[in-house]
Amino acid sequence: MNTSKLNKNKLLLLPYKFKFVGLLMIVLTAVVGFTIKLTDISWWGMQKTQMKVLVVDLFILGLFLIAWTKDEKEDEMLEHIRLVAIAMSFFTGILSSILHPIFDIAFGGALGDSYGQQQIIYMLLTYHFTFGFRKLTMA
């Protein structure tokens, strides 16, 4: 069997230490986000709404870094679980992006500017919950 063909099908994941970088980003963005919400400070001349967008983007990056990082012991079963979690988050993200505007229109809500960020966070959280749950039930 040709091993180079097998290696092409592997997911290219970040090293395990990036999980800590992502976790640190999430904690820091949560602290900065609460600070922005509770105070009226402005950093680097940015408006409060611009800072919120930047903080949410960094939060998304932290979630992504954790999601796309290898576990300490990566094997074929974890790779399969990871792919199932990716498929589940993609499916629920598509379903949510179809249903959310319909519910907003039906119940008089309005789509905000941060709708895309909400969708990405929803998909990444779905991935994390699905991957974590399946990993726990695998044992």
C-alpha positions in Angstrom: 0.0 0.0 0.0 1.3 3.5 -0.9 1.7 5.4 2.4 2.1 8.8 0.6 -1.5 8.4 -0.6 -2.7 7.8 3.0 -0.9 10.9 4.3 -2.6 13.1 1.7 -6.0 12.1 3.2 -5.0 13.2 6.8 -6.2 16.4 8.3 -3.6 19.0 8.6 -4.0 20.1 12.2 -2.0 22.5 14.4 0.3 21.2 17.1 -1.2 20.6 20.6 0.3 23.7 22.1 -2.0 25.9 20.0 -4.9 24.6 22.2 -3.5 26.7 25.0 -3.0 29.7 22.7 -6.7 29.5 21.7 -7.8 29.1 25.3 -5.7 32.1 26.3 -7.3 34.1 23.5 -10.8 33.2 24.6 -10.1 34.2 28.2 -8.5 37.5 27.3 -11.2 38.4 24.9 -13.8 37.6 27.5 -12.1 39.9 30.0 -11.7 42.6 27.4 -15.3 42.2 26.3 -16.6 42.6 29.8 -14.4 45.6 30.3 -15.7 47.2 27.1 -19.3 46.4 28.1 -18.9 47.8 31.7 -16.8 50.8 31.0 -16.8 53.6 28.4 -13.1 53.3 27.5 -11.7 53.6 24.0 -8.5 52.0 22.8 -6.4 53.2 19.9 -9.1 55.7 19.0 -11.6 53.0 18.1 -15.3 53.3 18.8 -17.0 50.9 21.1 -18.8 49.0 18.3 -15.5 48.6 16.4 -13.9 47.2 19.6 -16.7 44.8 20.1 -16.3 43.5 16.5 -12.6 43.0 17.0 -13.1 41.2 20.3 -15.6 38.9 18.8 -13.3 38.2 15.9 -10.5 37.3 18.3 -12.9 35.1 20.2 -13.7 33.3 17.0 -10.0 32.9 16.2 -9.5 31.4 19.7 -12.3 28.9 19.2 -10.9 28.0 15.8 -7.4 27.4 17.1 -8.8 25.0 19.7 -10.9 23.2 17.1 -8.1 22.8 14.6 -5.5 21.6 17.1 -4.4 18.0 17.5 -5.1 16.1 20.7 -2.3 14.7 22.8 -2.9 11.3 21.3 -4.3 11.6 17.9 -5.5 8.3 16.2 -7.9 7.2 13.5 -10.8 7.1 15.8 -10.3 10.7 16.9 -9.9 11.7 13.3 -13.2 10.0 12.5 -14.9 11.8 15.4 -13.4 15.1 14.3 -14.8 14.6 10.8 -18.3 13.7 12.2 -18.2 16.8 14.4 -17.2 19.0 11.4 -20.0 17.6 9.3 -22.5 18.1 12.2 -21.4 21.7 12.7 -21.6 22.4 9.0 -25.1 20.8 8.8 -26.5 22.7 11.8 -24.8 26.0 10.6 -26.6 25.7 7.2 -29.9 24.8 8.9 -29.6 27.7 11.3 -28.7 30.1 8.5 -31.9 29.1 6.7 -34.2 29.1 9.7 -32.9 32.1 11.7 -34.0 34.7 9.1 -37.3 33.0 8.7 -38.0 33.2 12.5 -36.8 36.8 12.6 -39.2 37.8 9.9 -42.0 35.7 11.3 -41.7 37.1 14.9 -40.8 40.7 14.0 -37.1 40.5 14.8 -34.3 42.2 12.8 -31.1 40.7 11.5 -28.2 42.5 13.1 -24.8 43.4 11.7 -23.2 40.6 13.7 -25.3 37.8 12.2 -22.3 36.3 10.4 -20.2 36.3 13.5 -23.1 34.6 15.4 -23.2 31.9 12.8 -19.5 31.2 13.0 -19.6 31.0 16.8 -22.6 28.7 16.6 -20.9 26.4 14.2 -17.6 26.3 16.2 -19.5 25.7 19.5 -21.5 22.9 17.8 -18.2 21.4 16.7 -16.7 21.6 20.2 -19.7 20.1 21.9 -20.1 17.3 19.3 -16.4 16.4 19.3 -16.2 16.5 23.1 -19.4 14.5 23.6 -18.4 11.8 21.1 -14.9 11.7 22.5 -16.3 11.1 26.0 -18.7 8.4 24.8 -16.0 6.6 22.8 -14.2 5.3 25.9 
